[in-house]
Amino acid sequence: MERILVIGATGRSGGPVARRLHRDGVTVRILARDPERARALFGPGYEIAAGDVESPESVRKALLDCTGVHVAITGGPRPQDYDRIEHLGTASVARLAADAGVRLLTYVSGATVRAEHAGFPATAAKLAAEEAVRASGVPFTVFRPSWFMESLPSFVRGARATVPGRQQLPFRFLAADDFAGMVGAAHRTGAAAGRTLTVFGPHALSIPEALATYCAAAHPGSKVTTAPLRLLRVVAAVSRDDALTTAIDSMAYFREATEAGDPTEADDLFGAPTTTVAEWSRRTVEQQGAPAGA
């Protein structure tokens, strides 16, 4: 029986992966710091294991009888938290997965992750995590996906949609369910073992363009505006809000950090993602009910 441990299942990409694997008939075990919250989020039919990546013994127990493990974790908000959680946590999982003899570990990195961007703590942590996975001895596939469409609602507060900073670079936004299908196929077939795959959605849009498309479906009449990063930094400093500071730093990063890589290998192995931002937005509204302001 195929059983896959999902670490980071409450995140934007981890949750869709867990649900897609479950729909495909895989026994899904979720590592959760808060088991009751995980049960409430996922409902019956999922195995819930208490623990987190900073507790090796909890990971070791969670890996028992697993054929695979999927790692989709994020550090922060402080710079040192990225290395502690995403690098060292992923490295620990990879070593334990190798010891457990799992058939495949899949790890979610990012399409901007490369050496020239290592000055950004989150990117440095992902680069180090990738290397730790490769060195662990566990069969692996590293995925470097573009921006997930599921991030778009986070820019909306009430009737206002605000983008921090002037975001003009194009990104090939990716639906998490399309990505989840690729992860499932990687575990099912083993065809991408030992590879690092770039994954892009079908169209390139700037963040404001993607957000405007989402708002047209989910928040009719709302206007996408830009908030100066300098002003936001003042707010973060006055409020001593580490999470806001991290978000500002991230958006400053994405003003400069372009996507890289060629998605052809991933597309040839598993089929190219096809969901557009417009399609995803309409589907999201249908799932959630009437759009706000409608």
C-alpha positions in Angstrom: 0.0 0.0 0.0 1.3 3.4 -0.9 1.5 5.8 2.1 3.0 9.2 1.8 3.9 11.5 4.7 3.1 15.2 3.9 5.1 17.8 5.9 3.7 21.3 5.5 0.2 20.2 4.7 -1.4 23.4 6.1 0.5 25.5 3.6 -0.6 26.8 0.2 0.9 24.0 -1.8 1.1 21.3 0.8 -2.6 21.1 1.4 -3.6 20.6 -2.2 -0.9 17.9 -2.5 -2.3 16.1 0.5 -5.8 16.3 -0.9 -4.8 15.3 -4.4 -2.9 12.3 -3.2 -5.9 11.3 -1.1 -8.2 11.6 -4.1 -5.8 9.4 -6.0 -6.2 6.6 -3.5 -2.9 7.1 -1.6 -2.9 6.8 2.2 -1.9 10.2 3.3 -0.2 10.8 6.7 0.1 14.4 7.8 2.8 15.6 10.2 1.2 18.3 12.3 2.2 20.4 15.3 -1.4 20.8 16.1 -3.1 17.4 15.4 -6.6 18.7 16.3 -6.4 21.6 13.9 -5.1 19.2 11.1 -8.1 16.9 11.7 -10.5 19.9 11.5 -8.8 21.0 8.2 -8.7 17.6 6.5 -11.5 15.6 8.0 -11.7 11.8 8.1 -9.6 9.6 5.9 -6.2 11.1 6.7 -3.7 9.8 9.2 -2.4 12.5 11.5 1.0 12.2 13.2 1.9 14.7 16.0 5.3 16.4 15.5 7.4 18.8 13.5 10.7 18.9 11.6 12.6 20.1 14.7 11.7 16.9 16.5 13.6 14.1 14.8 11.9 11.4 16.9 8.5 12.6 15.8 9.5 12.5 12.2 11.1 9.1 12.6 7.8 7.7 14.0 5.8 9.4 11.3 7.9 7.8 8.6 7.1 4.3 9.7 5.5 2.3 6.9 5.7 5.3 4.5 6.7 4.7 0.9 7.3 8.4 0.3 7.5 11.8 1.9 6.6 15.3 0.5 8.3 18.3 2.1 6.7 21.8 1.6 7.8 23.9 4.6 8.6 27.5 5.0 10.7 29.3 7.6 10.5 32.8 9.0 9.6 35.4 10.0 13.2 36.1 11.3 16.1 35.5 8.9 17.6 32.8 11.2 14.3 31.0 11.2 14.6 30.2 7.5 17.8 28.3 8.0 16.7 26.6 11.2 13.4 25.4 9.8 13.6 25.1 6.1 17.3 24.1 5.7 18.1 22.2 8.9 14.5 20.8 9.2 14.5 19.5 5.6 18.0 18.1 6.0 16.9 16.2 9.1 13.8 14.8 7.3 16.0 13.7 4.3 18.4 11.8 6.6 15.6 10.1 8.4 13.8 9.3 5.2 17.0 7.7 3.9 17.2 5.6 7.1 13.6 4.6 6.7 14.1 3.4 3.1 11.4 5.5 1.5 11.2 5.2 -2.3 11.0 9.0 -2.9 11.3 12.3 -1.2 9.8 15.3 -3.0 10.9 18.8 -1.9 9.3 22.2 -2.9 11.9 24.8 -3.6 11.2 27.8 -5.9 11.7 29.1 -9.5 13.9 32.0 -8.3 16.1 29.8 -6.2 19.7 30.1 -7.5 23.1 31.1 -6.2 23.0 34.8 -7.3 19.9 35.3 -5.0 21.4 33.7 -1.9 21.6 37.0 -0.2 17.9 36.6 0.6 17.6 34.4 3.7 14.7 32.3 2.4 16.5 31.6 -0.9 19.7 30.7 0.9 17.8 28.3 3.1 16.2 26.6 0.1 19.5 26.3 -1.7 21.0 24.6 1.4 18.0 22.4 1.8 18.2 21.3 -1.9 21.9 20.3 -1.3 21.1 18.5 1.9 18.4 16.5 0.1 20.8 15.6 -2.7 23.5 14.5 -0.2 21.3 12.5 2.0 21.2 9.3 0.0 17.4 9.3 -0.2 15.9 9.0 -3.8 14.5 12.5 -4.4 12.9 15.0 -6.8 13.4 18.7 -6.2 10.6 20.9 -7.6 11.2 24.5 -8.4 7.7 25.9 -9.0 6.6 29.5 -9.9 4.3 31.6 -7.8 1.2 29.7 -6.7 -2.1 31.3 -7.6 -3.3 30.4 -4.0 -1.2 33.4 -2.8 -3.4 36.0 -4.6 -6.1 36.2 -1.9 -3.5 37.2 0.7 -3.2 40.6 -1.1 -6.9 41.4 -0.5 -8.3 43.0 2.7 -12.0 43.8 2.5 -12.6 45.7 -0.7 -8.9 46.7 -1.1 -6.3 44.8 -3.1 -2.8 46.1 -2.3 0.5 45.1 -3.8 3.6 46.0 -1.8 6.0 47.9 -4.0 6.1 48.3 -7.8 6.0 44.7 -9.0 6.6 44.6 -12.7 8.4 41.3 -13.3 6.4 38.5 -15.0 5.8 35.2 -13.3 4.1 32.1 -14.7 1.6 31.6 -12.0 0.8 28.0 -11.1 -2.4 26.4 -9.7 -1.5 24.3 -6.7 -3.8 21.5 -7.9 -1.9 21.2 -11.2 1.3 21.1 -9.2 -0.2 18.5 -6.9 -0.9 16.2 -9.8 2.8 16.4 -10.8 3.9 15.5 -7.3 1.5 12.5 -7.2 2.8 11.3 -10.6 6.4 11.6 -9.4 5.7 9.4 -6.4 3.6 7.0 -8.5 6.1 6.5 -11.3 9.5 7.4 -9.9 10.2 8.9 -13.3 11.8 12.0 -11.9 14.0 10.5 -9.3 17.3 12.3 -9.0 16.1 15.3 -10.9 15.5 19.0 -10.2 12.4 20.2 -12.1 11.2 23.7 -12.9 7.4 24.0 -13.0 5.7 27.0 -14.6 2.0 27.8 -15.2 0.7 28.5 -18.7 1.0 32.3 -18.8 3.3 35.0 -17.6 1.7 37.9 -15.6 3.0 40.5 -13.2 1.7 40.2 -9.7 -0.7 43.2 -10.2 -2.0 41.7 -13.4 -2.6 38.3 -11.8 -4.2 40.0 -8.8 -6.5 42.1 -11.0 -7.6 39.0 -12.8 -8.4 37.3 -9.5 -10.3 40.4 -8.2 -12.4 40.6 -11.3 -13.9 37.3 -10.4 -13.8 37.3 -6.6 -14.0 41.0 -5.7 -15.8 42.8 -8.5 -15.3 46.6 -8.5 -12.2 46.4 -6.3 -9.1 48.3 -7.5 -5.5 47.0 -7.3 -3.3 49.6 -5.7 0.4 49.8 -4.8 1.8 50.6 -1.4 5.3 52.0 -1.3 7.8 49.7 0.4 9.4 52.6 2.2 6.1 53.5 3.9 5.4 49.8 4.8 8.9 49.5 6.4 8.0 52.5 8.7 4.8 50.8 9.7 6.6 47.5 10.4 9.3 49.3 12.5 6.8 51.2 14.6 4.6 48.2 15.2 7.6 45.8 15.6 5.9 43.4 13.4 8.4 40.7 12.3 5.9 39.0 10.0 5.2 42.3 8.2 8.9 43.0 7.9 9.4 39.5 6.3 6.6 40.1 3.9 8.1 43.5 2.9 11.5 41.9 2.4 10.0 39.2 0.3 8.2 41.6 -2.0 11.4 43.7 -2.4 13.1 40.5 -3.4 10.5 39.7 -6.1 11.0 43.1 -7.6 14.5 42.0 -8.7 14.5 38.1 -8.6 13.5 36.7 -12.0 12.3 33.2 -12.6 14.8 30.8 -14.2 14.9 27.3 -15.6 13.2 25.4 -18.3 9.9 23.6 -17.6 10.2 21.3 -20.6 11.5 18.3 -18.6 8.7 18.5 -16.1 6.1 19.1 -18.8 7.3 16.1 -20.8 7.3 13.8 -17.8 4.0 14.8 -16.2 2.1 17.0 -18.7 2.2 20.8 -18.6 0.0 22.7 -16.1 -2.9 24.2 -18.0 -5.0 26.1 -15.4 -4.9 29.9 -16.1 -5.3 32.6 -13.4 -8.7 33.4 -14.8 -9.8 29.8 -14.7 -8.5 29.3 -11.2 -10.2 32.5 -10.0 -13.6 31.5 -11.4 -13.2 28.0 -9.9 -12.3 29.5 -6.5 -15.3 31.7 -6.5 -17.6 28.7 -7.4 -16.1 26.7 -4.5 -16.5 29.5 -2.0 -19.9 30.9 -3.2 -20.9 34.3 -4.5 -18.0 36.8 -5.0 -17.6 39.5 -2.4 -19.5 42.6 -3.3 -21.7 40.8 -5.8 
